[in-house]
Amino acid sequence: MPRPRAQIEQGASDQEMVEWLNQNGEKKTPSEIKRWSEKVEASSLHDDLEKRDFFVEETKKLGLDPAKTTTFEWLEIDDRVSHAQEAA
């Protein structure tokens, strides 16, 4: 089975990756997809002992509480701040 990393390294777009995963990945029901998505969206690198120190440092740079910030919230805010700095 081809690996998704090869698709990414070849420059596949997000939509192309979705199509590739739908064709090559393990089939999931809509409820399985929803449960996984909710779990990932609510997760935090703060809960990962190997990544906690990095996450604490990075979230504090943005004035966020690392214990209450999800990974997705941090990424969204970091992107906004980075893009604002680039535009300035």
Phi and psi in degrees as GROMACS dihedral restraints (atoms count N, CA, C in turn):
[ dihedral_restraints ]
;  ai    aj    ak    al  type     phi  dphi    fc
    3     4     5     6     1   -62.8    20    10
    4     5     6     7     1   152.2    20    10
    6     7     8     9     1   -97.1    20    10
    7     8     9    10     1   143.9    20    10
    9    10    11    12     1   -62.4    20    10
   10    11    12    13     1   -30.7    20    10
   12    13    14    15     1   -58.1    20    10
   13    14    15    16     1   -38.1    20    10
   15    16    17    18     1   -61.7    20    10
   16    17    18    19     1   -38.9    20    10
   18    19    20    21     1   -64.2    20    10
   19    20    21    22     1   -43.6    20    10
   21    22    23    24     1   -64.3    20    10
   22    23    24    25     1   -45.9    20    10
   24    25    26    27     1   -63.2    20    10
   25    26    27    28     1   -25.2    20    10
   27    28    29    30     1   -85.2    20    10
   28    29    30    31     1     2.2    20    10
   30    31    32    33     1    86.4    20    10
   31    32    33    34     1    24.9    20    10
   33    34    35    36     1   -61.1    20    10
   34    35    36    37     1   139.8    20    10
   36    37    38    39     1   -75.9    20    10
   37    38    39    40     1   170.1    20    10
   39    40    41    42     1   -57.7    20    10
   40    41    42    43     1   -45.8    20    10
   42    43    44    45     1   -64.1    20    10
   43    44    45    46     1   -40.0    20    10
   45    46    47    48     1   -63.8    20    10
   46    47    48    49     1   -35.9    20    10
   48    49    50    51     1   -67.4    20    10
   49    50    51    52     1   -41.0    20    10
   51    52    53    54     1   -59.6    20    10
   52    53    54    55     1   -47.0    20    10
   54    55    56    57     1   -62.9    20    10
   55    56    57    58     1   -42.3    20    10
   57    58    59    60     1   -62.9    20    10
   58    59    60    61     1   -45.9    20    10
   60    61    62    63     1   -64.5    20    10
   61    62    63    64     1   -38.3    20    10
   63    64    65    66     1   -63.6    20    10
   64    65    66    67     1   -33.3    20    10
   66    67    68    69     1   -83.0    20    10
   67    68    69    70     1   -34.8    20    10
   69    70    71    72     1  -111.5    20    10
   70    71    72    73     1   -16.7    20    10
   72    73    74    75     1   -85.6    20    10
   73    74    75    76     1   172.7    20    10
   75    76    77    78     1   -69.0    20    10
   76    77    78    79     1   132.0    20    10
   78    79    80    81     1   -69.2    20    10
   79    80    81    82     1   134.7    20    10
   81    82    83    84     1  -126.9    20    10
   82    83    84    85     1   147.8    20    10
   84    85    86    87     1   -79.2    20    10
   85    86    87    88     1   160.3    20    10
   87    88    89    90     1   -55.7    20    10
   88    89    90    91     1   -37.3    20    10
   90    91    92    93     1   -69.8    20    10
   91    92    93    94     1   -35.9    20    10
   93    94    95    96     1   -64.9    20    10
   94    95    96    97     1   -41.4    20    10
   96    97    98    99     1   -63.6    20    10
   97    98    99   100     1   -43.6    20    10
   99   100   101   102     1   -63.3    20    10
  100   101   102   103     1   -45.7    20    10
  102   103   104   105     1   -60.4    20    10
  103   104   105   106     1   -45.3    20    10
  105   106   107   108     1   -62.7    20    10
  106   107   108   109     1   -45.2    20    10
  108   109   110   111     1   -61.2    20    10
  109   110   111   112     1   -45.4    20    10
  111   112   113   114     1   -62.6    20    10
  112   113   114   115     1   -40.0    20    10
  114   115   116   117     1   -64.9    20    10
  115   116   117   118     1   -46.2    20    10
  117   118   119   120     1   -66.7    20    10
  118   119   120   121     1   -42.7    20    10
  120   121   122   123     1   -64.1    20    10
  121   122   123   124     1   -29.1    20    10
  123   124   125   126     1   -90.2    20    10
  124   125   126   127     1    -7.9    20    10
  126   127   128   129     1   -76.3    20    10
  127   128   129   130     1   161.6    20    10
  129   130   131   132     1  -141.0    20    10
  130   131   132   133     1   140.0    20    10
  132   133   134   135     1   -65.1    20    10
  133   134   135   136     1   -15.6    20    10
  135   136   137   138     1   -61.8    20    10
  136   137   138   139     1   -27.1    20    10
  138   139   140   141     1   -84.1    20    10
  139   140   141   142     1    -6.6    20    10
  141   142   143   144     1   -99.5    20    10
  142   143   144   145     1   109.1    20    10
  144   145   146   147     1   -56.5    20    10
  145   146   147   148     1   -34.9    20    10
  147   148   149   150     1   -72.6    20    10
  148   149   150   151     1   -22.7    20    10
  150   151   152   153     1  -112.5    20    10
  151   152   153   154     1    -4.7    20    10
  153   154   155   156     1   -57.6    20    10
  154   155   156   157     1   -49.7    20    10
  156   157   158   159     1   -58.3    20    10
  157   158   159   160     1   -43.9    20    10
  159   160   161   162     1   -60.5    20    10
  160   161   162   163     1   -47.1    20    10
  162   163   164   165     1   -63.1    20    10
  163   164   165   166     1   -44.1    20    10
  165   166   167   168     1   -59.2    20    10
  166   167   168   169     1   -47.2    20    10
  168   169   170   171     1   -60.9    20    10
  169   170   171   172     1   -46.3    20    10
  171   172   173   174     1   -69.8    20    10
  172   173   174   175     1   -40.1    20    10
  174   175   176   177     1   -69.7    20    10
  175   176   177   178     1   -37.7    20    10
  177   178   179   180     1   -64.4    20    10
  178   179   180   181     1   -32.0    20    10
  180   181   182   183     1   -58.9    20    10
  181   182   183   184     1   -28.7    20    10
  183   184   185   186     1   -99.0    20    10
  184   185   186   187     1     5.4    20    10
  186   187   188   189     1    75.0    20    10
  187   188   189   190     1    23.8    20    10
  189   190   191   192     1   -99.6    20    10
  190   191   192   193     1   153.3    20    10
  192   193   194   195     1   -87.5    20    10
  193   194   195   196     1   109.9    20    10
  195   196   197   198     1   -59.5    20    10
  196   197   198   199     1   -31.2    20    10
  198   199   200   201     1   -73.1    20    10
  199   200   201   202     1   -18.7    20    10
  201   202   203   204     1  -114.4    20    10
  202   203   204   205     1     1.0    20    10
  204   205   206   207     1  -101.6    20    10
  205   206   207   208     1   127.9    20    10
  207   208   209   210     1   -78.5    20    10
  208   209   210   211     1   162.7    20    10
  210   211   212   213     1   -60.7    20    10
  211   212   213   214     1   -41.5    20    10
  213   214   215   216     1   -66.4    20    10
  214   215   216   217     1   -39.2    20    10
  216   217   218   219     1   -61.2    20    10
  217   218   219   220     1   -45.6    20    10
  219   220   221   222     1   -60.0    20    10
  220   221   222   223     1   -46.9    20    10
  222   223   224   225     1   -61.7    20    10
  223   224   225   226     1   -42.5    20    10
  225   226   227   228     1   -62.1    20    10
  226   227   228   229     1   -47.2    20    10
  228   229   230   231     1   -68.5    20    10
  229   230   231   232     1   -40.9    20    10
  231   232   233   234     1   -60.4    20    10
  232   233   234   235     1   -41.7    20    10
  234   235   236   237     1   -61.6    20    10
  235   236   237   238     1   -46.4    20    10
  237   238   239   240     1   -59.4    20    10
  238   239   240   241     1   -44.6    20    10
  240   241   242   243     1   -65.7    20    10
  241   242   243   244     1   -44.6    20    10
  243   244   245   246     1   -62.4    20    10
  244   245   246   247     1   -43.3    20    10
  246   247   248   249     1   -68.8    20    10
  247   248   249   250     1   -35.6    20    10
  249   250   251   252     1   -65.3    20    10
  250   251   252   253     1   -39.2    20    10
  252   253   254   255     1   -68.4    20    10
  253   254   255   256     1   -38.3    20    10
  255   256   257   258     1   -65.1    20    10
  256   257   258   259     1   -36.1    20    10
  258   259   260   261     1   -74.7    20    10
  259   260   261   262     1   -23.2    20    10
